[in-house]
């Protein structure tokens, strides 16, 4: 059976001096990634045939910390990036907040926040296509992907066959460095084994 583990990156720094961008992990994010690494080294619960990560810095750094402990290599995949903000990156937070209010994807799923950005259906299609490609490429293997909360959201739309033209009515609150596990059964259907497993962060 194909096993797919989706791991959200650690806490990220997205604002510096009022400017929004991908600045990588915070100090807490590094600690979270190390705690997950140590858990996986101790437990051996994910014995992946391939490790893949989004090429966004926060996911790449998280994957590198995990890979260091497990002695594995990581393949970067641009198609697993979070919903792309295009030219909204580099804006100040106040301007971005105004744009988000005008282009709220829950109300306006086809609206684009800035040039070069994606709308919600484009994001779902990209991530769904990537998951489909990866799961076919590594059929009957164990796959681990370090990615983003939005990518994990899209996995529910993909595997449950939900409407890709609007955001789900139910919101998911995926913790940093948590593990979501999907398993493809013998009848070719996918089952959700667990969601949001971040017990390595308990008590901290």
C-alpha positions in Angstrom: 0.0 0.0 0.0 1.1 3.6 -0.6 1.7 5.5 2.6 1.8 9.3 2.4 3.0 11.5 5.3 2.4 15.2 5.1 4.4 17.3 7.6 3.8 21.0 8.1 6.9 23.2 8.5 7.9 24.8 11.8 6.8 28.3 12.9 7.9 30.8 10.3 8.9 34.4 10.3 6.7 36.1 7.7 7.1 39.8 8.7 10.3 41.8 9.2 10.3 45.5 9.7 6.6 45.5 8.6 7.4 43.7 5.3 5.8 40.4 4.4 7.9 37.7 2.9 9.3 34.1 3.4 12.1 34.7 5.9 12.4 31.1 7.0 11.9 29.6 10.5 11.7 31.5 13.7 13.8 30.3 16.7 10.7 28.5 17.9 10.3 26.9 14.5 13.8 25.5 14.6 13.1 24.1 18.0 9.8 22.5 16.8 11.6 20.9 13.8 14.3 19.5 16.1 11.7 18.0 18.4 10.1 16.3 15.5 13.5 15.1 14.2 14.3 13.6 17.6 10.9 11.9 17.8 11.3 10.4 14.3 14.9 9.2 15.1 13.7 7.6 18.3 10.5 6.0 17.0 11.4 5.1 13.5 7.7 5.6 12.7 8.3 7.1 9.2 10.5 4.9 7.1 10.1 6.8 3.9 11.4 5.7 0.5 11.5 9.3 -0.5 11.5 12.6 1.3 10.2 15.6 -0.6 9.8 19.2 0.5 8.3 22.5 -0.8 11.0 24.8 -2.1 9.8 27.7 0.1 12.5 28.4 2.7 10.4 27.6 5.8 9.6 24.1 4.5 13.1 23.6 3.1 14.7 24.4 6.5 12.4 22.1 8.4 13.1 19.3 6.0 16.9 19.9 6.3 16.7 19.6 10.1 14.7 16.3 9.9 17.0 14.9 7.2 20.1 15.7 9.3 18.8 13.3 12.0 17.5 10.6 9.7 20.5 10.7 7.4 18.3 11.0 4.3 18.3 13.3 1.2 15.4 15.6 0.3 14.0 16.4 -3.1 12.6 19.9 -3.5 9.4 20.3 -5.5 8.1 23.8 -6.5 4.6 22.4 -7.0 4.3 21.8 -3.2 4.7 25.5 -2.3 2.0 27.3 -0.3 -0.6 29.3 -2.2 1.5 31.8 -4.2 1.2 35.4 -3.4 3.0 36.8 -6.4 3.8 40.5 -6.1 2.1 40.7 -2.7 5.3 39.4 -1.3 7.5 42.3 -0.3 4.5 44.5 0.6 4.0 46.0 4.0 1.5 44.2 6.3 -1.1 47.0 6.2 -1.3 47.0 2.4 -1.5 43.2 2.3 -4.3 43.1 4.9 -6.3 45.6 2.8 -5.8 43.4 -0.3 -6.8 40.3 1.7 -10.0 42.0 2.8 -10.8 42.8 -0.9 -9.8 39.4 -2.2 -10.9 37.1 0.6 -10.7 33.6 -1.0 -13.7 32.3 1.1 -15.9 35.0 -0.5 -14.2 35.4 -3.8 -12.4 32.1 -4.7 -11.5 33.3 -8.2 -10.1 36.6 -7.1 -6.3 37.2 -7.3 -4.6 39.2 -4.6 -1.8 40.6 -6.8 -0.1 40.1 -10.2 1.6 36.7 -10.3 -0.5 35.3 -7.5 -2.9 32.3 -7.5 -6.5 32.1 -6.8 -7.9 29.3 -4.7 -9.0 26.9 -7.6 -5.5 27.3 -9.2 -3.9 26.5 -5.9 -6.0 23.4 -5.4 -5.4 22.2 -9.0 -1.6 22.6 -8.6 -1.4 20.8 -5.3 -3.8 18.1 -6.4 -1.8 17.5 -9.6 1.4 17.3 -7.6 0.0 14.8 -5.1 -1.4 12.7 -8.0 1.9 12.8 -9.8 3.9 11.9 -6.7 1.6 9.1 -5.6 1.7 7.5 -9.0 5.5 7.9 -9.2 6.0 6.2 -5.9 3.1 3.8 -6.0 3.2 1.2 -3.2 6.0 3.1 -1.4 6.2 5.3 1.6 6.4 9.0 0.9 7.1 11.9 3.3 6.4 15.5 2.3 7.4 18.6 4.3 5.0 21.3 3.2 2.5 23.9 4.3 -0.9 24.1 6.1 -2.6 25.1 2.8 -1.1 22.0 1.0 -2.5 19.8 3.8 -5.9 21.5 3.4 -5.7 20.7 -0.3 -5.0 17.1 0.4 -8.4 16.8 2.0 -10.0 18.3 -1.0 -8.0 16.0 -3.3 -8.6 12.7 -1.4 -12.2 13.4 -0.4 -13.1 14.7 -3.9 -14.4 18.0 -2.6 -15.4 21.0 -4.8 -12.1 22.7 -5.9 -13.9 25.9 -6.9 -14.5 27.0 -3.4 -12.8 26.8 0.0 -14.1 24.0 2.3 -16.8 25.0 4.7 -14.8 23.5 7.6 -11.5 25.1 8.5 -8.5 23.0 9.5 -6.1 24.2 12.1 -2.9 22.3 11.3 -0.2 22.6 13.9 3.4 23.4 13.0 5.5 20.2 12.5 2.4 18.0 12.9 2.0 14.8 10.9 -0.9 13.9 8.7 -1.0 10.3 7.4 -2.9 9.0 4.4 -2.9 5.4 3.3 -4.0 3.9 0.0 -5.8 0.6 0.6 -5.9 -2.5 -1.5 -9.2 -1.4 -3.1 -7.4 1.7 -4.3 -9.3 4.0 -2.0 -7.5 6.4 0.4 -8.0 6.4 4.1 -7.0 9.1 6.6 -5.0 7.4 9.3 -4.3 10.4 11.4 -4.3 14.2 11.3 -2.4 16.9 13.2 -0.2 14.6 15.3 2.1 17.0 17.1 2.6 15.1 20.4 6.4 15.8 20.2 5.4 19.4 21.1 3.3 18.5 24.2 4.4 20.2 27.4 6.4 22.8 25.6 
